[in-house]
Structures are given as structure tokens and as C-alpha cells.
Amino acid sequence: MKLLLTSGGVTNPSIRQALVEMLGKPIEESTALCIPTAEYGHPMCTPEIGWRFVAGPHSMTALGWRSVGLLELTALPSMSGERWVPWVEDTDVLLVDGGDATYLAHWVRASGLLDVFPRLAGTVWVGVSAGSMVMTPRIGPDFVSWDGSETGDRTLGIVDFSIFPHLDHPSFPENSMAHARKWAEGIDGPAYAIDDQTAIRVVGSDVDVISEGHWERLE
């Protein structure tokens, strides 16, 4: 699976171009499933925020896809894999919203989606905030808001670096570079602090940063 790990989504032409390159075809010829699950684990998320992700005029679902569907991970354990696995295997992109990354990690495992990952070599995972952080080894205690986590601040560990999102965002004054550097002191391994105009692209063992904004690699 190819990863486009963003803080704020496909927010500028550079990130959009990176997505098209990863798809290998135009967005207009590609199919997508959006996954809002992480929102249910975060107290700041409301039904209105969920609706904006799924159908808002400025959301990633409005990029011009050939088709868009909704995949709710909490529902999958009640369904046969024969029903939902083909939906995932047949889509070009998974659009994964933010919220709480530990909650999302729990449901990626509990739903069985994690077991399908090895079959998704050509699929692009586009994460927003927690939808990106879930792929990292740890998110740090500061970003855990779900009290049901059985793994502390540990997430899926698909990549070997962590992510501090929404750098210098006006709605999150605590997400300063000074705070990011302090946060990184408690993370075992490298990390990136990225703003909403930045994405990290992971294809195989290749990792690069696409940005029209501000970011920093933290050791």
C-alpha cells in the first residue's frame, strides 16, 4: 500500500499532483472509499464535522473522483468478509479522516482491515491528521483522547516515524514548533512536525516530503 500522510488533506496543487502520481491515473478515473471512524474516538468531533468530511464542498471527497463510497470500520465485524473485503480490494484510494488515532488503530485491527493490508499493494491510503498518525509507531500521550486504548499511545507501526500534525495552526495554538520539539523528546525514533500544507509520501522504502508550507524532521 502506498501512503500519502497529510495533516489537513489535499490542500494544495503539490499534494494533489503527488496523489495523481501515486494513483498512476487522473483522479477523475479513480474510485475512493472514505473512512470517518477516527472521529468517534475524539471529543472535539461532532456529527457536523463528520458530514463535512464525507460530503463537504471542500472535503477530499469533492476532488472529482469517478465514484466515492463510505466505509465505517465499526460496522465491519458484524458483516461477512466476503461482503466488504472486495469493496476495499477494488477501490483505488482509502480517504481516512482524523480524530483519535488510537481509536482508529483499534478498529483497523478489530474490523479485520489490517489483515487485508498485504493485498492492497496498489491502493493509496490518504490520511488526514489521525488518519495519518495511525500508521506510525507512536503518537505521544498528548494526542491520546480516547480512554479505551489498550496500547497506550502506540498505533499500527506501518512506518518507522511519528507525526506531529497541524503545526502552527491558528485553531490549535498549542501546536507550536516548541511544543513539537518537546513532544519529540518522548517519542522513540524519528518524527516529522508538519503543517496543513504538507504531506509525507511513502512508496515502498522511499519516503519524501511534499510541502507548500512548513515542516521539520525531529530526531
C-alpha positions as CSV (number, residue, x, y, z in Angstrom):
1,M,0.0,0.0,0.0
2,K,1.2,3.5,-0.9
3,L,0.7,6.2,1.8
4,L,0.1,9.9,1.5
5,L,0.2,11.1,5.1
6,T,-1.2,14.6,5.5
7,S,-2.1,17.0,8.3
8,G,-5.0,18.7,6.6
9,G,-5.8,16.7,3.4
10,V,-5.2,17.5,-0.2
11,T,-4.8,21.2,0.4
12,N,-2.6,22.5,-2.5
13,P,-1.5,21.6,-6.0
14,S,1.7,19.9,-5.0
15,I,-0.1,17.4,-2.7
16,R,-2.7,16.8,-5.4
17,Q,0.0,16.2,-8.0
18,A,1.7,13.7,-5.7
19,L,-1.7,11.9,-5.3
20,V,-2.1,11.7,-9.0
21,E,1.4,10.3,-9.5
22,M,0.7,7.7,-6.8
23,L,-2.6,6.7,-8.5
24,G,-0.9,6.5,-11.9
25,K,-4.1,7.9,-13.5
26,P,-6.3,11.0,-13.1
27,I,-8.5,11.4,-10.0
28,E,-11.5,11.6,-12.4
29,E,-10.8,7.9,-13.3
30,S,-10.2,6.7,-9.8
31,T,-12.5,5.3,-7.1
32,A,-12.4,6.1,-3.4
33,L,-13.8,5.0,-0.1
34,C,-13.8,7.4,2.8
35,I,-13.3,6.2,6.4
36,P,-14.6,8.6,9.1
37,T,-14.1,6.1,12.0
38,A,-11.4,8.0,13.9
39,E,-13.9,10.9,14.6
40,Y,-15.9,8.8,17.0
41,G,-13.0,8.5,19.4
42,H,-12.3,12.2,19.7
43,P,-14.5,14.5,21.9
44,M,-14.0,17.5,19.6
45,C,-15.6,15.7,16.7
46,T,-19.3,16.1,16.1
47,P,-21.8,14.8,13.5
48,E,-21.4,18.1,11.6
49,I,-17.7,17.6,11.3
50,G,-18.3,14.0,10.1
51,W,-20.7,15.3,7.5
52,R,-18.2,17.9,6.2
53,F,-15.6,15.1,5.8
54,V,-18.0,12.9,3.9
55,A,-19.8,15.4,1.8
56,G,-18.5,18.9,2.4
57,P,-17.7,21.1,-0.6
58,H,-14.1,21.5,0.3
59,S,-13.5,17.9,1.5
60,M,-11.3,15.2,-0.1
61,T,-14.5,13.5,-1.4
62,A,-15.0,16.6,-3.6
63,L,-11.8,16.2,-5.5
64,G,-13.6,14.9,-8.6
65,W,-13.4,11.1,-8.1
66,R,-15.2,8.8,-10.5
67,S,-17.0,7.3,-7.5
68,V,-16.9,7.7,-3.7
69,G,-18.2,5.4,-1.1
70,L,-18.4,5.3,2.7
71,L,-16.6,2.6,4.8
72,E,-17.4,2.6,8.5
73,L,-14.9,0.2,10.3
74,T,-17.1,-0.2,13.4
75,A,-19.7,-1.9,11.3
76,L,-17.4,-4.5,9.6
77,P,-17.2,-7.0,12.5
78,S,-21.0,-7.6,12.1
79,M,-20.5,-8.4,8.4
80,S,-19.0,-11.3,6.4
81,G,-15.6,-10.5,5.0
82,E,-16.9,-11.9,1.7
83,R,-19.1,-8.9,1.5
84,W,-16.8,-6.0,2.5
85,V,-13.3,-7.2,1.5
86,P,-14.0,-6.8,-2.2
87,W,-15.1,-3.2,-1.6
88,V,-11.6,-2.5,-0.2
89,E,-9.7,-4.5,-2.7
90,D,-11.5,-2.9,-5.7
91,T,-11.0,0.7,-4.7
92,D,-8.1,2.9,-5.7
93,V,-7.9,5.1,-2.6
94,L,-8.8,5.0,1.0
95,L,-9.5,8.5,2.4
96,V,-9.1,8.3,6.2
97,D,-10.2,11.2,8.4
98,G,-8.8,12.4,11.7
99,G,-10.0,12.1,15.2
100,D,-8.2,9.8,17.7
101,A,-5.5,7.7,16.2
102,T,-5.6,5.0,18.9
103,Y,-9.3,4.6,18.4
104,L,-8.8,4.2,14.7
105,A,-5.9,1.8,15.2
106,H,-8.2,-0.3,17.5
107,W,-10.9,-0.5,14.7
108,V,-8.4,-1.2,11.9
109,R,-7.4,-4.3,13.9
110,A,-10.8,-5.3,15.2
111,S,-12.5,-4.8,11.8
112,G,-10.1,-7.1,10.1
113,L,-8.9,-4.3,7.8
114,L,-5.3,-4.7,9.0
115,D,-5.3,-8.3,7.7
116,V,-6.3,-7.1,4.3
117,F,-3.4,-4.6,4.0
118,P,-1.0,-7.1,2.4
119,R,-3.4,-7.4,-0.6
120,L,-3.5,-3.7,-1.2
121,A,-0.2,-3.1,-2.9
122,G,-1.6,-0.7,-5.4
123,T,-4.0,1.1,-3.1
124,V,-3.3,4.6,-1.9
125,W,-4.0,5.4,1.7
126,V,-4.6,9.2,2.1
127,G,-4.7,10.1,5.8
128,V,-5.8,13.3,7.4
129,S,-4.3,14.1,10.9
130,A,-5.1,10.9,13.0
131,G,-5.7,9.1,9.7
132,S,-2.0,9.6,9.0
133,M,-0.8,9.2,12.6
134,V,-2.4,5.8,12.9
135,M,0.3,4.4,10.5
136,T,3.1,5.5,12.9
137,P,4.5,3.5,15.8
138,R,3.5,6.1,18.5
139,I,1.6,9.3,18.7
140,G,2.7,10.5,22.2
141,P,0.4,10.8,25.2
142,D,-0.6,14.4,24.3
143,F,-2.6,13.1,21.3
144,V,-4.4,10.3,23.0
145,S,-8.0,11.4,23.8
146,W,-9.8,8.0,23.8
147,D,-9.8,6.4,27.2
148,G,-10.4,2.9,25.8
149,S,-6.9,2.4,24.4
150,E,-5.3,-0.8,25.4
151,T,-1.9,0.1,23.8
152,G,-1.3,3.5,25.3
153,D,-0.1,5.9,22.6
154,R,1.0,3.1,20.3
155,T,-0.6,2.7,16.9
156,L,-0.1,0.4,13.9
157,G,3.6,0.9,13.2
158,I,3.4,0.6,9.5
159,V,6.0,3.3,9.1
160,D,9.0,3.9,11.4
161,F,8.5,7.6,12.1
162,S,5.9,9.6,14.1
163,I,3.9,12.7,13.1
164,F,3.1,15.9,14.9
165,P,0.2,17.4,12.8
166,H,-1.4,20.9,12.4
167,L,1.9,22.7,13.1
168,D,1.2,26.4,13.8
169,H,-2.5,26.0,13.1
170,P,-4.5,29.0,14.4
171,S,-7.2,26.7,15.8
172,F,-4.5,24.8,17.8
173,P,-2.2,27.3,19.4
174,E,-0.6,24.6,21.5
175,N,0.7,23.0,18.2
176,S,3.8,25.2,18.1
177,M,7.3,24.1,17.0
178,A,8.5,24.5,20.6
179,H,5.7,22.0,21.7
180,A,6.6,19.7,18.8
181,R,10.2,19.5,19.8
182,K,9.2,18.8,23.4
183,W,6.8,16.2,22.2
184,A,9.5,14.5,20.1
185,E,11.7,14.0,23.2
186,G,9.2,11.4,24.4
187,I,9.0,9.6,21.1
188,D,11.3,6.6,20.4
189,G,12.6,7.3,16.9
190,P,12.4,10.0,14.3
191,A,9.3,12.2,13.7
192,Y,8.0,14.9,11.5
193,A,6.2,18.1,12.5
194,I,4.0,19.1,9.6
195,D,1.5,21.9,8.9
196,D,-1.7,21.6,6.9
197,Q,0.1,22.4,3.6
198,T,2.5,19.4,3.9
199,A,2.3,15.7,3.2
200,I,4.7,12.7,3.7
201,R,4.7,10.3,0.8
202,V,5.7,6.7,1.4
203,V,6.1,4.3,-1.5
204,G,7.9,1.1,-0.5
205,S,11.0,2.1,1.3
206,D,11.0,5.6,-0.3
207,V,9.9,8.5,2.0
208,D,9.7,12.1,0.9
209,V,8.0,15.3,1.9
210,I,5.7,17.4,-0.3
211,S,5.1,20.8,1.0
212,E,4.0,24.3,0.2
213,G,4.1,25.2,3.9
214,H,6.3,24.5,6.9
215,W,7.7,21.2,8.3
216,E,10.7,19.9,10.3
217,R,12.2,16.5,10.8
218,L,12.7,15.9,14.5
219,E,15.1,13.3,16.0
